[in-house]
Amino acid sequence: MWLTEAQIDNAIALGKAGRAPIAMAGRFLGLSKGDVDVFIDGPISRIASAAQQATKQLRPFCEG
């Protein structure tokens, strides 16, 4: 599945705002339900995370 330009722009905006969407399975109200934490992410969250990291390091981040 390919992302549209709008989805990519939205992911970058989320990252720059510090809101990278990553889901954590196995937790309830912040408490661990087991021995292992599992994080679930996809292409949008990976783009947002990269944009967030670049913003923290005061580096530019763009689509191309």
C-alpha positions in Angstrom: 0.0 0.0 0.0 1.4 3.4 -1.0 0.7 6.5 1.0 -0.8 9.6 -0.6 1.0 12.9 -0.4 -1.7 14.1 2.1 -1.0 11.1 4.4 2.8 11.8 4.2 2.3 15.5 4.9 0.0 14.6 7.9 2.6 12.1 9.3 5.3 14.8 9.0 3.0 17.3 10.8 2.3 14.8 13.6 6.0 14.2 14.1 6.9 17.9 14.1 4.1 18.4 16.7 5.6 15.6 18.9 2.6 13.2 18.4 4.0 10.2 16.6 1.3 7.5 16.7 2.7 4.3 18.0 0.5 1.7 19.7 1.7 -0.3 22.6 0.1 -3.7 23.1 0.0 -5.4 26.5 -0.6 -2.4 28.7 -3.7 -1.2 30.5 -3.7 2.4 32.0 0.1 2.4 31.7 0.6 -0.8 33.6 2.4 -3.7 32.0 0.3 -6.9 31.7 3.3 -9.2 31.0 7.0 -9.6 30.7 7.4 -8.0 27.2 6.2 -4.7 25.8 5.2 -4.8 22.1 5.1 -1.7 20.0 3.1 -1.6 16.8 3.8 0.9 14.1 3.3 1.3 10.4 4.6 3.6 7.7 2.8 6.7 9.0 4.2 6.3 12.5 7.7 5.6 11.2 7.6 8.9 9.1 6.2 10.8 12.1 9.0 9.4 14.4 11.7 10.4 11.9 10.2 13.9 11.6 9.9 14.1 15.4 13.6 13.1 15.9 14.7 15.6 13.2 12.7 18.4 14.9 14.3 17.6 18.3 17.7 17.8 16.7 16.8 21.1 14.9 17.4 19.4 11.5 15.1 20.0 8.6 12.8 17.2 7.5 10.8 17.1 4.3 9.2 14.5 2.1 11.8 14.4 -0.7 
